[in-house]
Amino acid sequence: MISALLPNYARADLAFERGEGCWLFTVDGRRLLDFGSGIATASLGHGHPHLARAIAEQAAKVMHVSNLYRIPQAERLAQRLVDATFADSVFFCNSGAEANEGMIKMMRRAMYDAGKPERFRFIVFEGAFHGRTLATLAATGNAKYLEGFGPVVEGFDQVPFNNMNAVRNAVGSATAGIIVEPLQGEGGVRPADMQFLRDLRAVCDEFGLILGMDEVQSGMGRTGRLFAHEWAGITPDVMSAAKGIGGGFPLGAVLATEEFAKALKPGTHGTTFGGNPLACAAGNAVLDIILAPGFLADVERKGRRLRAELDEIAREYPQIYEDARGMGLLQGLKCVLPQGEVQAACVAEGLMAITAGENVLRLAPPLVVTDADLDEAMVMLRRATRRVLPSAAKAAAK
C-alpha cells in the first residue's frame, strides 16, 4: 500500500528536529555536521538568529497579499539585487525550476518582440541540471529524467561542456541563446573554464544571441563571489537564482538587463506566491549577511582551505578518490567506489554529504561554516574513507 507521503524520494532514515549553525540534531538524539545544506540551500546554516527573526517578525505582520498589489519587501530586495549585479530588473518566483522556466520564456519572448519568432532554440550542455518541469527537463537532457513523460519539449540542442567548437557548430538560424551553469552542481561539481565563459559571451555578441546563466546552485555567495560568473569578468543578459537566496525559505528569481526584462509585459508571466512579503523578508535577511563587508572574502578563503584538504585526501587515498574539484564552498570528490558507499560511511561518522553526477561526493556546507567545523568535517571524512578501504581492496582484487 502506498504511503501517505508520495514515495518518489529514496529518503535516508534520518529525521531532524532542530539545527544550530552547521549542525543538525535528529529526533533520536544524533548530532550531524551538515555539509549538504539542503542541497546548497541553507546558506546561513540552521537557526540563524537574524534570518529566523526576520521571518518571524514578518509572519506576524503579513505573509501573503499576491502580486495584485505592491510589495515593499520585494521592491527592496529587487533594488538590492540590481545594485549588486548586472541586472536592471528582477522577477521573483519560488524555486530554481520556476526561475529557469521564467528565464526560458523571457529569452524566447525577447526574440519574438525583436521580430525574430523563428529564433526559439537554446544551446545547452551535457551534465547540466535545470529543473524537473517539462521544459527544464528538456534543457537538462538527461534521458533517465525524461523517460516516461511523453514528447520532449522542443528547442534544446545539447553540446559538450567546455567545448567552444561544439558551441559554434550548434549555432543556427533558429538559435535564440545559450543557457549555461558556470559551475555544474548536479552534473558532478564541474566548473566551467573561465575562458569558456568569456568565449560564450563573445559568441552571443557575435551572433546576436542571448546569454542565460543558471546560477541556482552556484550563486548567492557559494563560490566566494555573489554569483559565480563574476570570476570570468563577464555579465549574462538573463540569470536565474534560487536555493541559497532565501536561506532555506522558498524563493527564486530571474534577473535581467532592461532589454530582456521588458519582454515580460503584464499578462505574459506570473506567479501566485512568488515575491510575497514573507519570502522577500527572508531574502533581504540573507542579503544583509552575505553582502556584509568581508563575508564573501571569507567564503572564498574557507573554500580554498576546504579544497586544499580535499586535494590532500584524494592524494592520500587514490584507491577511493580520483580527484577533487569545485569552487568555493561547492566542492566534490570523484569516487572510485560507488559514491553511495562513501556517502553512507560519512553519515556513519556524523558527516552529511550529498551525491552528484560522475560518481562524485558533493560537499556544500553553509556559507557560515567555521574553521572548527571544517577541521571536524575533514576528520570525519578521513574516518569515513578508512571505513570503505576494505571495499576498495575487495574491488581491486576482483
LUMMIVEX-784316 format. One record per residue (C-alpha): residue number from 1; residue in three letters; chain; x, y, z. Coordinates in Angstrom, 2 decimals. Example, Ala and Ser with C-alpha at 12.3 -4.5 7.8 and 13.67 -1.06 7.14 Angstrom:
BEGIN
- miza  tornu  titor  c1  c2  c3
- 1  ALA  A  12.30  -4.50  7.80
- 2  SER  A  13.67  -1.06  7.14
//
This chain:
BEGIN
- miza  tornu  titor  c1  c2  c3
- 1  MET  A  0.00  0.00  0.00
- 2  ILE  A  1.34  3.42  -0.94
- 3  SER  A  2.48  5.73  1.86
- 4  ALA  A  0.59  8.92  2.63
- 5  LEU  A  3.66  10.88  1.56
- 6  LEU  A  4.32  10.16  -2.11
- 7  PRO  A  7.29  7.77  -2.26
- 8  ASN  A  9.12  9.47  -5.14
- 9  TYR  A  12.23  10.02  -2.99
- 10  ALA  A  14.65  7.42  -1.68
- 11  ARG  A  14.84  9.10  1.70
- 12  ALA  A  17.57  8.34  4.25
- 13  ASP  A  16.25  7.21  7.63
- 14  LEU  A  17.11  10.49  9.33
- 15  ALA  A  14.58  12.95  10.79
- 16  PHE  A  15.73  16.26  12.23
- 17  GLU  A  14.08  18.27  14.97
- 18  ARG  A  16.41  21.27  15.13
- 19  GLY  A  19.62  22.77  13.86
- 20  GLU  A  22.28  25.15  15.05
- 21  GLY  A  24.80  26.65  12.65
- 22  CYS  A  26.20  23.81  10.56
- 23  TRP  A  24.86  21.11  12.87
- 24  LEU  A  21.60  19.17  12.74
- 25  PHE  A  20.04  17.15  15.57
- 26  THR  A  17.84  14.14  14.89
- 27  VAL  A  14.67  13.22  16.76
- 28  ASP  A  16.55  10.29  18.30
- 29  GLY  A  19.43  12.41  19.60
- 30  ARG  A  22.13  12.14  16.93
- 31  ARG  A  24.23  15.20  16.06
- 32  LEU  A  25.43  15.52  12.46
- 33  LEU  A  27.59  18.07  10.66
- 34  ASP  A  25.64  19.30  7.65
- 35  PHE  A  27.85  19.58  4.57
- 36  GLY  A  24.90  19.33  2.20
- 37  SER  A  22.96  22.44  3.30
- 38  GLY  A  19.70  21.05  1.96
- 39  ILE  A  21.39  20.85  -1.47
- 40  ALA  A  23.30  24.14  -1.21
- 41  THR  A  20.22  25.96  0.08
- 42  ALA  A  20.67  26.62  3.82
- 43  SER  A  23.20  29.35  3.04
- 44  LEU  A  23.16  30.75  6.58
- 45  GLY  A  23.01  27.33  8.23
- 46  HIS  A  20.31  26.37  10.71
- 47  GLY  A  18.62  28.59  13.27
- 48  HIS  A  20.44  31.72  12.13
- 49  PRO  A  19.12  34.37  14.53
- 50  HIS  A  18.89  37.22  12.01
- 51  LEU  A  17.08  35.13  9.40
- 52  ALA  A  14.77  33.46  11.93
- 53  ARG  A  13.87  36.80  13.50
- 54  ALA  A  13.15  38.42  10.11
- 55  ILE  A  10.82  35.58  9.13
- 56  ALA  A  9.03  35.53  12.49
- 57  GLU  A  8.53  39.30  12.56
- 58  GLN  A  7.19  39.39  9.00
- 59  ALA  A  4.94  36.37  9.58
- 60  ALA  A  3.33  38.19  12.48
- 61  LYS  A  2.51  41.14  10.21
- 62  VAL  A  1.51  39.86  6.76
- 63  MET  A  2.71  36.76  4.91
- 64  HIS  A  0.94  36.98  1.56
- 65  VAL  A  -1.08  39.51  -0.42
- 66  SER  A  -0.47  38.40  -4.07
- 67  ASN  A  1.12  40.34  -6.89
- 68  LEU  A  -2.09  42.28  -7.49
- 69  TYR  A  -0.60  44.85  -5.12
- 70  ARG  A  2.73  46.49  -4.38
- 71  ILE  A  5.02  44.52  -2.09
- 72  PRO  A  7.58  46.81  -0.42
- 73  GLN  A  9.73  43.86  0.73
- 74  ALA  A  10.03  42.66  -2.88
- 75  GLU  A  10.77  46.15  -4.15
- 76  ARG  A  13.59  46.50  -1.64
- 77  LEU  A  15.05  43.07  -2.39
- 78  ALA  A  14.90  43.66  -6.14
- 79  GLN  A  16.67  47.00  -5.83
- 80  ARG  A  19.41  45.50  -3.70
- 81  LEU  A  19.97  42.71  -6.25
- 82  VAL  A  20.03  45.25  -9.08
- 83  ASP  A  22.56  47.36  -7.17
- 84  ALA  A  24.79  44.32  -6.58
- 85  THR  A  24.65  42.73  -10.07
- 86  PHE  A  24.50  43.34  -13.82
- 87  ALA  A  20.69  43.35  -13.76
- 88  ASP  A  18.20  46.18  -14.21
- 89  SER  A  15.10  44.29  -13.10
- 90  VAL  A  14.11  41.17  -11.13
- 91  PHE  A  11.17  38.76  -11.22
- 92  PHE  A  10.57  36.67  -8.09
- 93  CYS  A  9.23  33.13  -8.02
- 94  ASN  A  9.50  30.13  -5.67
- 95  SER  A  12.16  27.71  -6.93
- 96  GLY  A  15.05  27.11  -9.28
- 97  ALA  A  12.94  25.29  -11.85
- 98  GLU  A  10.48  28.18  -11.92
- 99  ALA  A  13.34  30.64  -12.27
- 100  ASN  A  14.70  28.69  -15.22
- 101  GLU  A  11.23  28.47  -16.80
- 102  GLY  A  10.92  32.22  -16.42
- 103  MET  A  14.36  32.72  -17.96
- 104  ILE  A  13.49  30.50  -20.93
- 105  LYS  A  10.20  32.35  -21.52
- 106  MET  A  11.89  35.74  -21.21
- 107  MET  A  14.58  34.83  -23.74
- 108  ARG  A  12.09  33.45  -26.25
- 109  ARG  A  9.72  36.38  -25.85
- 110  ALA  A  12.56  38.85  -26.32
- 111  MET  A  13.37  37.28  -29.67
- 112  TYR  A  9.69  37.37  -30.62
- 113  ASP  A  9.44  41.04  -29.69
- 114  ALA  A  12.56  41.73  -31.78
- 115  GLY  A  10.73  40.36  -34.83
- 116  LYS  A  12.58  37.03  -34.80
- 117  PRO  A  9.97  34.46  -33.66
- 118  GLU  A  11.83  31.73  -35.55
- 119  ARG  A  14.68  32.04  -33.07
- 120  PHE  A  13.46  29.92  -30.17
- 121  ARG  A  16.14  27.25  -29.72
- 122  PHE  A  18.78  27.12  -26.99
- 123  ILE  A  22.25  25.66  -26.83
- 124  VAL  A  22.59  23.73  -23.56
- 125  PHE  A  25.26  21.46  -22.13
- 126  GLU  A  25.90  17.83  -21.26
- 127  GLY  A  25.88  17.33  -17.50
- 128  ALA  A  23.52  20.26  -16.92
- 129  PHE  A  20.63  20.25  -14.48
- 130  HIS  A  18.00  22.95  -14.84
- 131  GLY  A  14.98  21.51  -13.02
- 132  ARG  A  12.13  18.99  -13.10
- 133  THR  A  9.44  20.77  -15.11
- 134  LEU  A  8.88  19.59  -18.67
- 135  ALA  A  10.85  22.45  -20.26
- 136  THR  A  13.70  22.37  -17.76
- 137  LEU  A  13.92  18.57  -18.11
- 138  ALA  A  14.33  19.09  -21.85
- 139  ALA  A  17.03  21.68  -21.19
- 140  THR  A  18.74  19.21  -18.84
- 141  GLY  A  18.61  16.49  -21.48
- 142  ASN  A  19.16  13.56  -19.11
- 143  ALA  A  17.45  10.52  -20.68
- 144  LYS  A  16.79  8.95  -17.26
- 145  TYR  A  14.86  12.02  -16.10
- 146  LEU  A  12.95  12.35  -19.39
- 147  GLU  A  11.80  8.73  -19.66
- 148  GLY  A  8.06  8.19  -19.49
- 149  PHE  A  6.95  11.82  -19.66
- 150  GLY  A  5.88  11.95  -23.27
- 151  PRO  A  7.26  14.08  -26.10
- 152  VAL  A  10.29  16.11  -25.09
- 153  VAL  A  9.76  19.88  -25.20
- 154  GLU  A  11.29  21.09  -28.46
- 155  GLY  A  14.04  23.64  -28.72
- 156  PHE  A  17.13  22.48  -26.81
- 157  ASP  A  20.38  21.48  -28.53
- 158  GLN  A  22.84  19.80  -26.19
- 159  VAL  A  26.60  20.01  -26.72
- 160  PRO  A  29.64  19.00  -24.63
- 161  PHE  A  30.50  21.26  -21.69
- 162  ASN  A  33.61  23.43  -22.00
- 163  ASN  A  33.79  22.79  -25.77
- 164  MET  A  33.66  26.01  -27.76
- 165  ASN  A  33.95  24.33  -31.16
- 166  ALA  A  30.78  22.35  -30.39
- 167  VAL  A  29.00  25.56  -29.38
- 168  ARG  A  29.92  27.32  -32.61
- 169  ASN  A  28.85  24.30  -34.66
- 170  ALA  A  25.46  24.29  -32.92
- 171  VAL  A  24.61  27.93  -33.66
- 172  GLY  A  21.92  28.12  -36.33
- 173  SER  A  19.31  30.44  -37.76
- 174  ALA  A  16.80  29.28  -35.08
- 175  THR  A  19.15  29.76  -32.12
- 176  ALA  A  17.88  32.27  -29.57
- 177  GLY  A  20.52  31.88  -26.91
- 178  ILE  A  22.78  29.83  -24.68
- 179  ILE  A  21.93  28.59  -21.18
- 180  VAL  A  24.85  27.54  -19.00
- 181  GLU  A  25.74  26.84  -15.38
- 182  PRO  A  29.11  28.40  -14.54
- 183  LEU  A  29.54  25.53  -12.09
- 184  GLN  A  27.59  22.33  -12.69
- 185  GLY  A  26.43  21.02  -9.33
- 186  GLU  A  24.22  18.03  -10.09
- 187  GLY  A  26.37  17.22  -13.11
- 188  GLY  A  29.40  16.36  -10.99
- 189  VAL  A  30.64  19.63  -9.43
- 190  ARG  A  32.24  20.65  -12.73
- 191  PRO  A  33.34  24.28  -13.10
- 192  ALA  A  33.24  25.93  -16.49
- 193  ASP  A  36.61  27.10  -17.73
- 194  MET  A  36.74  30.86  -17.24
- 195  GLN  A  37.87  31.33  -20.83
- 196  PHE  A  34.92  29.19  -21.97
- 197  LEU  A  32.51  31.56  -20.22
- 198  ARG  A  34.23  34.55  -21.79
- 199  ASP  A  34.00  32.88  -25.21
- 200  LEU  A  30.28  32.20  -24.69
- 201  ARG  A  29.76  35.90  -24.03
- 202  ALA  A  31.72  36.71  -27.19
- 203  VAL  A  29.81  34.27  -29.40
- 204  CYS  A  26.48  35.62  -28.14
- 205  ASP  A  27.62  39.14  -29.04
- 206  GLU  A  28.86  37.94  -32.44
- 207  PHE  A  25.64  36.18  -33.46
- 208  GLY  A  23.09  38.31  -31.62
- 209  LEU  A  22.24  35.57  -29.12
- 210  ILE  A  21.05  35.93  -25.53
- 211  LEU  A  23.32  34.60  -22.78
- 212  GLY  A  21.35  32.97  -19.96
- 213  MET  A  23.18  31.97  -16.80
- 214  ASP  A  21.76  29.33  -14.43
- 215  GLU  A  23.14  30.31  -11.02
- 216  VAL  A  20.56  28.43  -8.98
- 217  GLN  A  23.22  26.39  -7.18
- 218  SER  A  26.40  28.36  -7.83
- 219  GLY  A  25.03  31.77  -6.87
- 220  MET  A  24.33  33.71  -3.70
- 221  GLY  A  27.90  33.62  -2.46
- 222  ARG  A  28.53  29.91  -2.90
- 223  THR  A  31.86  30.41  -4.72
- 224  GLY  A  33.07  33.48  -2.82
- 225  ARG  A  31.51  35.97  -5.24
- 226  LEU  A  27.84  36.87  -5.16
- 227  PHE  A  27.48  34.98  -8.46
- 228  ALA  A  29.99  32.57  -9.95
- 229  HIS  A  30.11  34.13  -13.43
- 230  GLU  A  31.81  37.16  -11.86
- 231  TRP  A  35.05  35.16  -11.70
- 232  ALA  A  35.16  35.24  -15.52
- 233  GLY  A  34.72  39.01  -15.65
- 234  ILE  A  31.60  38.78  -17.82
- 235  THR  A  27.91  39.52  -17.45
- 236  PRO  A  24.97  37.48  -18.74
- 237  ASP  A  21.84  39.01  -20.23
- 238  VAL  A  19.47  36.95  -18.09
- 239  MET  A  20.17  34.87  -14.97
- 240  SER  A  18.25  32.51  -12.71
- 241  ALA  A  18.81  32.29  -8.96
- 242  ALA  A  17.22  30.30  -6.12
- 243  LYS  A  18.40  27.85  -3.42
- 244  GLY  A  20.56  30.00  -1.11
- 245  ILE  A  18.72  33.23  -1.94
- 246  GLY  A  16.17  32.58  0.82
- 247  GLY  A  18.43  30.67  3.20
- 248  GLY  A  16.01  27.73  3.13
- 249  PHE  A  12.78  29.66  2.64
- 250  PRO  A  11.34  29.00  -0.87
- 251  LEU  A  12.44  31.82  -3.17
- 252  GLY  A  13.70  32.09  -6.72
- 253  ALA  A  14.47  34.95  -9.07
- 254  VAL  A  15.08  35.87  -12.69
- 255  LEU  A  17.47  38.80  -13.09
- 256  ALA  A  17.87  40.57  -16.43
- 257  THR  A  19.02  43.70  -18.18
- 258  GLU  A  16.30  46.10  -19.26
- 259  GLU  A  16.49  44.99  -22.91
- 260  PHE  A  15.32  41.49  -22.00
- 261  ALA  A  13.36  42.10  -18.81
- 262  LYS  A  10.87  44.29  -20.67
- 263  ALA  A  9.84  41.25  -22.73
- 264  LEU  A  7.67  40.00  -19.86
- 265  LYS  A  4.85  42.52  -20.04
- 266  PRO  A  1.68  42.24  -17.93
- 267  GLY  A  -0.10  39.03  -18.80
- 268  THR  A  2.92  37.19  -20.23
- 269  HIS  A  4.08  35.56  -17.00
- 270  GLY  A  3.06  35.34  -13.36
- 271  THR  A  3.11  33.57  -10.02
- 272  THR  A  0.80  33.30  -7.02
- 273  PHE  A  3.33  33.03  -4.21
- 274  GLY  A  6.46  34.46  -5.83
- 275  GLY  A  7.92  37.52  -4.14
- 276  ASN  A  5.43  37.64  -1.31
- 277  PRO  A  6.27  39.64  1.84
- 278  LEU  A  7.44  36.63  3.85
- 279  ALA  A  9.73  35.21  1.15
- 280  CYS  A  11.27  38.61  0.48
- 281  ALA  A  11.80  39.28  4.18
- 282  ALA  A  13.88  36.10  4.18
- 283  GLY  A  15.72  37.18  1.03
- 284  ASN  A  16.56  40.57  2.49
- 285  ALA  A  17.83  38.97  5.70
- 286  VAL  A  20.11  36.67  3.69
- 287  LEU  A  21.49  39.63  1.73
- 288  ASP  A  22.13  41.50  4.99
- 289  ILE  A  24.61  38.77  5.93
- 290  ILE  A  26.10  37.89  2.54
- 291  LEU  A  26.71  41.50  1.49
- 292  ALA  A  28.26  42.48  4.84
- 293  PRO  A  31.88  43.66  4.46
- 294  GLY  A  34.32  40.74  4.36
- 295  PHE  A  31.73  37.95  4.26
- 296  LEU  A  32.30  36.81  0.67
- 297  ALA  A  36.07  37.12  1.01
- 298  ASP  A  35.85  34.77  3.99
- 299  VAL  A  33.76  32.30  1.97
- 300  GLU  A  36.48  32.35  -0.68
- 301  ARG  A  39.16  31.75  1.96
- 302  LYS  A  37.24  28.85  3.51
- 303  GLY  A  36.64  27.40  0.05
- 304  ARG  A  40.36  27.43  -0.71
- 305  ARG  A  41.04  25.76  2.63
- 306  LEU  A  38.42  23.07  2.03
- 307  ARG  A  39.80  22.39  -1.44
- 308  ALA  A  43.36  22.04  -0.16
- 309  GLU  A  42.17  19.47  2.38
- 310  LEU  A  40.22  17.53  -0.25
- 311  ASP  A  43.18  17.53  -2.63
- 312  GLU  A  45.30  16.07  0.15
- 313  ILE  A  42.72  13.38  0.98
- 314  ALA  A  42.46  12.44  -2.71
- 315  ARG  A  46.25  12.08  -2.87
- 316  GLU  A  46.30  10.01  0.34
- 317  TYR  A  43.58  7.62  -0.84
- 318  PRO  A  43.83  7.15  -4.63
- 319  GLN  A  42.07  3.80  -4.26
- 320  ILE  A  38.97  5.72  -3.07
- 321  TYR  A  39.12  9.08  -4.89
- 322  GLU  A  40.24  10.06  -8.38
- 323  ASP  A  40.32  13.81  -7.82
- 324  ALA  A  38.86  16.82  -6.05
- 325  ARG  A  37.01  19.52  -7.96
- 326  GLY  A  34.76  22.54  -7.50
- 327  MET  A  34.80  26.19  -6.47
- 328  GLY  A  34.40  27.96  -3.14
- 329  LEU  A  32.10  26.07  -0.81
- 330  LEU  A  30.78  23.78  -3.54
- 331  GLN  A  33.38  21.03  -3.75
- 332  GLY  A  33.41  17.39  -4.78
- 333  LEU  A  35.44  14.21  -4.68
- 334  LYS  A  35.19  11.90  -7.68
- 335  CYS  A  34.92  8.44  -6.19
- 336  VAL  A  36.37  5.13  -7.37
- 337  LEU  A  33.87  3.12  -5.32
- 338  PRO  A  30.15  3.77  -5.81
- 339  GLN  A  29.54  7.20  -4.31
- 340  GLY  A  26.69  5.83  -2.18
- 341  GLU  A  29.12  3.68  -0.19
- 342  VAL  A  31.28  6.68  0.65
- 343  GLN  A  28.24  8.80  1.47
- 344  ALA  A  26.89  6.13  3.84
- 345  ALA  A  30.27  5.92  5.56
- 346  CYS  A  30.26  9.70  6.01
- 347  VAL  A  26.83  9.61  7.66
- 348  ALA  A  28.02  6.80  9.94
- 349  GLU  A  30.83  9.10  11.06
- 350  GLY  A  28.49  12.06  11.58
- 351  LEU  A  29.10  13.95  8.32
- 352  MET  A  26.23  14.70  5.94
- 353  ALA  A  27.37  14.86  2.32
- 354  ILE  A  25.36  14.60  -0.88
- 355  THR  A  26.00  12.97  -4.24
- 356  ALA  A  26.29  14.34  -7.76
- 357  GLY  A  26.82  13.07  -11.28
- 358  GLU  A  30.03  11.41  -12.46
- 359  ASN  A  30.12  9.39  -9.21
- 360  VAL  A  31.03  12.48  -7.18
- 361  LEU  A  30.61  13.02  -3.45
- 362  ARG  A  29.44  16.64  -3.12
- 363  LEU  A  30.26  18.91  -0.17
- 364  ALA  A  28.31  22.16  0.15
- 365  PRO  A  28.42  23.40  3.74
- 366  PRO  A  26.54  26.52  4.84
- 367  LEU  A  28.40  29.71  3.99
- 368  VAL  A  28.69  30.41  7.72
- 369  VAL  A  30.77  27.26  8.28
- 370  THR  A  33.55  27.89  10.80
- 371  ASP  A  37.16  26.82  10.65
- 372  ALA  A  36.45  24.47  13.55
- 373  ASP  A  33.59  22.93  11.53
- 374  LEU  A  35.92  22.45  8.58
- 375  ASP  A  38.51  20.78  10.80
- 376  GLU  A  35.93  18.40  12.25
- 377  ALA  A  34.46  17.62  8.84
- 378  MET  A  37.85  16.58  7.48
- 379  VAL  A  38.45  14.32  10.49
- 380  MET  A  35.08  12.69  9.84
- 381  LEU  A  35.77  12.38  6.10
- 382  ARG  A  39.10  10.67  6.74
- 383  ARG  A  37.44  8.24  9.15
- 384  ALA  A  34.71  7.55  6.59
- 385  THR  A  37.35  6.97  3.93
- 386  ARG  A  39.13  4.44  6.11
- 387  ARG  A  35.78  2.70  6.66
- 388  VAL  A  35.46  1.95  2.95
- 389  LEU  A  39.07  0.86  2.39
- 390  PRO  A  38.15  -2.85  2.73
- 391  SER  A  35.53  -2.45  -0.01
- 392  ALA  A  38.12  -0.82  -2.24
- 393  ALA  A  40.55  -3.69  -1.59
- 394  LYS  A  37.88  -6.27  -2.49
- 395  ALA  A  37.01  -4.39  -5.66
- 396  ALA  A  40.68  -4.20  -6.66
- 397  ALA  A  41.13  -7.94  -6.06
- 398  LYS  A  38.35  -8.93  -8.47
//
